[in-house]
Amino acid sequence: MLFVSTRNSTWCELAERLLRPALAADGVEAWAIRVTSAGLEDENGARIDPDTEDLLRSLGGNPGGFRSRLLDHDTVDDVDLIITMTRAERDLVLASFPRALRRVFSLVEYVRLNELVEPMAPLREHPAMLATARAGIALTDADDILSPAGRDPKAYDAARTAISANVHLLAETWIAMAPARARQRDPLGAATMLDQGADAEEVALDAFGVAVDVRCTGDGGRALARALRVAWARCARVDGRSADLTVEAIVHDGRTKVRVARARGAIGGETTSEVMHSLARAITVRAIDERAGEAIMLHAAGLAMPDGRVVAFVAPSGTGKTTLARTVGRTYGYVSDETVVIALDGRVTAYPKPLSVITSDGHRKQQLAPDDENLVRATGDLRLARIVLLQRDPTVGSMPRVDDVPLLAGIAELAAQVSYLPRLAEPLRSIARAIERTGGLQRVTYAEASDLAQLVPTLAGGAA
């Protein structure tokens, strides 16, 4: 990822030098998330701004070895994510490098989107998924991190605090989504610094065919295990298979112990709800990593007819998939609210994970158990019956509109919603076969999720 500001030697360098150690402290290897910075107006090779150097040192950062660089096309093409300090700087980047459209955000914008949108996908796919939701958040001038005019200490302190806080939020968000292989192995002797958890409890789950053990530790470990068994009941692993991967999770009111646990790759927090939120991402993303190249993994809500025919409703994150699953899933079988996994022969593996719903404070998401929401169980031999592109439009009325989508245009749109598409042996052909096998791609424009219930049997290709 790349931080960009008007001058590389000021705020973006501060953000870069704070994010690197924050990620390392959370156990993420430097090769897994490479952090750099560049300026829109700096000359290559300039030294760090003296005021920025002082601020960086006051926050425990290391300014050593810095030399600025000017943002250019090669740098833009080499990164997956670009973060600016202000929206004006974001727009300047886009004016010079239009192809960065789905990869560039202001710092506060990106952090806010990560809080509001639940893109459960590998990190490289997140920017494009978040970009589709950016129109739904309202930002003001107060959300920009501006360079203070003159040397006003209060202004400098406010900017410093904002950068530090948002950078650490990035690190906490990404730890749940970094692949397991990116974890440091016992950095700084973390395993010996933390109580190994004699009372630890393991919860055995199945995430669309991947056997996952969640090891719950800390003072709140037992409560976390109980909450997981309720919320993830439909994903419980009961066949006795050994785990393909293990996720360690700690709930503890001591921040030091949580930090030490994170340094060895654990998902940690001070409350059960906080850790449940992070675990939903970690389990999904690490299972996606495990099955990369084996199946088409759609960012979609899945609903099944009683005979196993599945309709996959594809939509960008934050645009209604969970609401659809929560509403229509009380009539038809709940397959997933986020990831529909399709084998190359059309078989579907259910992933009835908890539903991630925004809490009343508008930020962290609550994990709701499908049983508590009275969602119908998906039964039978699940097979893909239709792929549908969802588009919400409050003006269409109570009868949704259904339109056929040409194959080539549909493949282009659908490809952006498939995890690890390049890892499939024949990426585009695999998508084309899935579309053709189910009678073609359709777009459904609807006003309310409840309006879609009447369409499911027709979309599935037969009577209810």
GIPE-V74803 format. One record per residue. SS is DSSP state (H for helix, E for strand, L for the rest). NEAR is the number of other C-alpha atoms within 10 Angstrom. Layout:
BEGIN
SS/NEAR
SS/NEAR
END
This chain:
BEGIN
L/19
E/23
E/25
E/32
E/30
L/23
L/24
L/29
L/27
L/24
H/28
H/26
H/29
H/28
H/28
H/21
H/22
H/22
H/23
H/21
H/18
H/18
H/24
H/20
H/21
L/27
L/26
E/28
L/18
L/15
L/8
L/14
L/18
L/13
L/18
E/19
E/27
E/29
E/25
L/18
L/13
L/19
L/17
L/14
L/12
L/15
L/19
L/22
L/18
H/11
H/12
H/19
H/20
H/13
H/19
H/22
H/12
H/11
L/15
L/11
L/19
L/15
L/20
L/10
L/7
L/15
L/16
L/21
L/21
E/19
L/25
L/14
H/11
H/8
H/14
H/20
H/11
L/10
L/16
L/20
L/21
E/25
E/25
E/31
L/26
L/24
H/22
H/15
H/21
H/21
H/17
H/16
H/26
H/17
H/12
H/13
L/16
H/12
H/14
H/21
L/17
L/18
L/22
E/31
E/30
E/24
H/27
H/22
H/22
H/20
H/16
H/18
H/22
H/20
H/15
H/21
L/22
L/24
L/23
L/24
L/28
L/20
H/18
H/17
H/19
H/20
H/21
H/20
H/25
H/24
H/18
L/15
L/16
H/17
H/9
H/11
L/10
L/9
L/14
L/7
H/10
H/8
H/16
L/20
L/21
L/16
L/18
L/14
L/8
L/8
L/10
L/9
H/9
H/10
H/15
H/19
H/13
H/14
H/18
H/21
H/13
H/16
H/22
H/18
H/11
H/18
H/24
H/18
H/17
H/17
H/20
H/19
H/16
H/21
H/26
L/29
L/23
L/25
L/21
H/21
H/13
H/16
E/22
L/18
L/16
L/16
H/16
H/13
H/12
H/19
H/15
H/10
H/12
L/16
L/12
L/12
L/14
L/8
L/12
L/18
E/18
E/20
E/19
E/24
E/23
E/25
E/23
L/23
L/17
E/20
E/22
E/25
E/21
E/21
E/21
E/28
E/27
L/27
L/17
L/19
H/22
H/18
H/16
H/25
H/22
H/13
H/17
H/25
H/16
H/17
H/22
L/25
H/17
H/19
H/21
E/19
L/20
L/9
L/9
L/8
L/12
L/11
L/15
L/13
E/15
E/18
E/20
E/19
E/30
E/29
E/28
L/19
L/14
L/12
H/13
H/11
H/21
H/22
H/21
H/24
H/30
H/27
H/27
L/24
L/29
L/27
E/29
E/32
E/27
L/18
L/15
H/20
H/17
H/16
H/18
H/26
H/20
H/22
H/23
H/22
H/23
H/25
H/25
H/23
H/23
H/26
H/23
H/25
H/18
H/17
H/18
L/17
L/18
L/16
L/26
E/27
E/24
E/26
E/28
E/29
E/27
E/33
E/33
E/30
L/23
L/17
L/14
L/20
E/26
E/33
E/26
E/30
E/27
E/27
L/23
L/23
L/23
L/19
L/17
L/20
H/24
H/24
H/19
H/21
H/28
H/25
H/20
H/22
L/28
L/17
L/19
L/23
E/25
E/28
E/31
E/30
L/27
L/30
E/29
E/29
E/30
E/22
L/16
L/15
L/13
L/19
E/18
E/26
E/21
L/28
L/25
L/28
L/28
L/27
E/24
E/23
E/20
E/16
L/12
L/9
L/7
L/10
L/15
L/20
E/23
E/17
E/22
E/17
L/22
L/25
L/15
L/10
L/14
L/14
L/21
E/19
E/21
L/25
L/16
L/12
L/13
L/21
E/20
E/27
E/25
E/25
E/25
E/26
E/23
E/21
E/19
E/16
L/14
H/11
H/9
H/13
L/13
L/14
L/14
L/21
E/15
E/16
E/13
E/13
E/16
L/11
H/16
H/11
H/10
H/20
H/18
H/12
H/14
H/22
H/16
L/16
L/23
E/23
E/27
L/24
H/21
H/13
H/14
L/18
L/12
L/12
H/16
H/17
H/12
H/19
H/22
H/18
H/14
H/23
H/22
H/13
H/14
L/18
L/13
L/18
E/22
E/21
E/19
E/19
E/21
E/22
L/18
L/19
H/19
H/16
H/16
H/18
H/16
H/14
H/14
H/21
H/17
H/11
H/22
L/22
L/15
L/11
L/9
L/12
END
